[in-house]
Amino acid sequence: MKVKIDIECTPEEARRFMGLPDVTELHQQWMSKMQDMVGTGGSEDIFAQWAQMGMQGLQQWQDFISSAGGAQAPKKK
């Protein structure tokens, strides 16, 4: 037997229903800081730190870019 339930709700309603914390303010602060860093050239420091970590740093960078663009990074097989 299969049961299918479709629920229409906004992301905010879903977050509240699932009991997840509201991190909107934290996200806004983080994005503001990242924009400031990119605008002032501070992003080079981030690249240097990630480069020291090798492939793990590259994966973190790819994950960051994917999440910033709203896409998901492909899963490794």
C-alpha positions as CSV (number, residue, x, y, z in Angstrom):
1,M,0.0,0.0,0.0
2,K,1.3,3.5,-0.9
3,V,0.2,6.7,0.7
4,K,1.1,10.0,-0.9
5,I,0.7,13.3,1.0
6,D,1.3,16.6,-0.6
7,I,1.8,19.6,1.7
8,E,1.9,23.1,0.4
9,C,3.7,25.5,2.7
10,T,6.4,28.1,2.6
11,P,10.0,27.4,3.6
12,E,9.3,29.4,6.8
13,E,6.2,27.3,7.6
14,A,8.1,24.1,7.0
15,R,11.0,25.2,9.3
16,R,8.6,26.0,12.1
17,F,6.7,22.8,11.7
18,M,9.9,20.8,11.8
19,G,11.2,22.7,14.9
20,L,14.3,24.0,13.1
21,P,15.9,27.2,14.5
22,D,15.5,30.5,12.6
23,V,18.9,31.4,11.4
24,T,17.9,34.3,9.2
25,E,19.8,36.9,11.1
26,L,22.9,34.7,11.3
27,H,22.7,34.1,7.6
28,Q,22.4,37.8,6.8
29,Q,25.4,38.6,9.0
30,W,27.5,35.9,7.3
31,M,26.5,37.0,3.8
32,S,27.3,40.6,4.7
33,K,30.8,39.6,6.0
34,M,31.5,37.5,2.9
35,Q,30.4,40.3,0.6
36,D,32.7,42.7,2.4
37,M,35.6,40.2,2.2
38,V,35.1,39.7,-1.5
39,G,34.7,43.5,-2.1
40,T,38.0,44.3,-0.2
41,G,40.0,41.4,-1.6
42,G,40.0,39.5,1.7
43,S,38.8,36.4,-0.1
44,E,42.4,35.7,-1.0
45,D,43.0,34.8,2.6
46,I,40.2,32.2,2.4
47,F,41.7,30.8,-0.8
48,A,45.1,30.5,0.9
49,Q,43.7,28.7,3.9
50,W,41.7,26.3,1.7
51,A,44.7,25.7,-0.5
52,Q,46.7,24.5,2.5
53,M,44.2,21.8,3.1
54,G,44.6,20.3,-0.4
55,M,41.6,18.3,-1.8
56,Q,39.6,18.7,1.3
57,G,39.9,22.5,0.9
58,L,38.9,22.3,-2.7
59,Q,35.8,20.3,-1.8
60,Q,34.8,22.9,0.8
61,W,35.2,25.6,-1.8
62,Q,33.0,23.7,-4.3
63,D,30.4,23.1,-1.6
64,F,30.5,26.8,-0.7
65,I,30.0,27.9,-4.4
66,S,27.3,25.4,-4.9
67,S,25.4,26.5,-1.8
68,A,25.8,30.2,-2.7
69,G,24.3,29.5,-6.1
70,G,21.5,27.5,-4.8
71,A,22.6,24.3,-6.4
72,Q,23.7,21.1,-4.7
73,A,27.2,19.7,-5.3
74,P,27.1,16.3,-7.0
75,K,27.6,13.3,-4.7
76,K,30.8,11.4,-5.0
77,K,30.5,7.8,-5.9
